[in-house]
Amino acid sequence: MKCTVVGMWGGFPKQNGPTSGYLVEKDGFSILLDAGSGVAAHVQNYIDLNDLHHIFLTHYHYDHSVDIGSFLFGRMISTQLGRVDKTLNFYGPGDKGVEARVNKVRNNTFHSYGKNSTFNVGPFSIEFHKNAYTVETYAMRITDDDGHVLVYTADTSYRKSLVRFAEGADVLISECSLYAGEDGEKMGHMDAEEVGGLAAKAGVGKLVLSHLPHYGNLDELAASAESAGGRGVVLAEAGMEIEV
Ligand SMILES: [Zn+2]
């Protein structure tokens, strides 16, 4: 599978730089992980909106989900114009408000998931890990029909259970909101050392640091993650293509 980073900033977008969004593709089939600020606009650099039918949301903070509305109206209007006749499916933690918002807009459908859910969509199987975060949030493990594995942490503090969940992944896209020495447990996020340690313990082949902070020297994040044992460490950037 191939993963294209649509956006990777934590919290809020930069100028022309979206927050969380990752387009995962194989054999002409696509799924989008998260729909943060600017993702609906920028994902069109890589795919026609009418060819996207599955959006997996990790949680409902704005930097991961605010563009739900853009995708809903996009599908509704394209349906009215006769440009598409397939449903746009949203998958997210159970939330009556989000479910109602999605389902009332023509040609959009909401599916809730929990920690024991598995979805088989096209060539992908998607499993979930309940994170330690301020709101209900899940990491995702995507396995393709060739057995290649991509794990995306979304937002979370460090937990040992993440090591098991990411075990043996070819690629781990991890949030890396904090620099080494900052208090991840208090902030509900991980620092670069924790992320590097997670990747090392899980034996992942390549580590992509994402959900990056708007301050400091980002190269220090990669250096800290490498020192902690992370292999193949790179900083995510918009447009980056990752072969999994
Ligand atoms: Zn976030």
Boltz pocket constraint, residues with backbone or C-beta under 6 A from the ligand:
constraints:
  - pocket:
      binder: B
      contacts: [[A, 10], [A, 11], [A, 61], [A, 63], [A, 64], [A, 155], [A, 211]]
      max_distance: 6.0
